[in-house]
């Protein structure tokens, strides 16, 4: 995101923080990603209109299989999206 706007950078950082906090809290229960402990959010790329985000993640360490973690994240996609949206609404990203 070398050419990212200020808005994109702020949203990217905030979404990454929201995902990291949500996953680390263990609120999202799924054995496929050890209730969040297996996931490291590397980067978030936000579209120019701020409506879409690409999440780049990796397993926390070699104990976790990327395919298993990926399936678990897809299973919990809706609840993760709701938690991120709630987090964004609470911190009021006003740019």
SULLIN-V95911 format. One record per residue. N is the residue number from 1. RES is the residue in one letter. NEAR is the number of other C-alpha atoms within 12 Angstrom. Layout:
BEGIN
N_RES_NEAR / N_RES_NEAR
END
This chain:
BEGIN
1_X_19 / 2_X_8 / 3_X_12 / 4_X_19 / 5_X_18 / 6_X_19 / 7_X_22 / 8_X_29 / 9_X_25 / 10_X_25 / 11_X_36 / 12_X_34 / 13_X_27 / 14_X_31 / 15_X_40 / 16_X_35 / 17_X_27 / 18_X_30 / 19_X_40 / 20_X_32 / 21_X_23 / 22_X_30 / 23_X_34 / 24_X_23 / 25_X_18 / 26_X_20 / 27_X_19 / 28_X_30 / 29_X_23 / 30_X_26 / 31_X_22 / 32_X_26 / 33_X_34 / 34_X_27 / 35_X_23 / 36_X_33 / 37_X_29 / 38_X_32 / 39_X_40 / 40_X_29 / 41_X_29 / 42_X_20 / 43_X_23 / 44_X_29 / 45_X_31 / 46_X_28 / 47_X_20 / 48_X_20 / 49_X_14 / 50_X_24 / 51_X_15 / 52_X_17 / 53_X_26 / 54_X_21 / 55_X_29 / 56_X_20 / 57_X_26 / 58_X_25 / 59_X_26 / 60_X_22 / 61_X_16 / 62_X_11 / 63_X_16 / 64_X_23 / 65_X_20 / 66_X_21 / 67_X_17 / 68_X_21 / 69_X_31 / 70_X_27 / 71_X_16 / 72_X_29 / 73_X_34 / 74_X_17 / 75_X_19 / 76_X_25 / 77_X_21 / 78_X_14 / 79_X_21 / 80_X_31 / 81_X_24 / 82_X_18 / 83_X_26 / 84_X_29 / 85_X_26 / 86_X_19 / 87_X_23 / 88_X_23 / 89_X_16 / 90_X_13 / 91_X_17 / 92_X_14 / 93_X_22 / 94_X_14 / 95_X_12
END
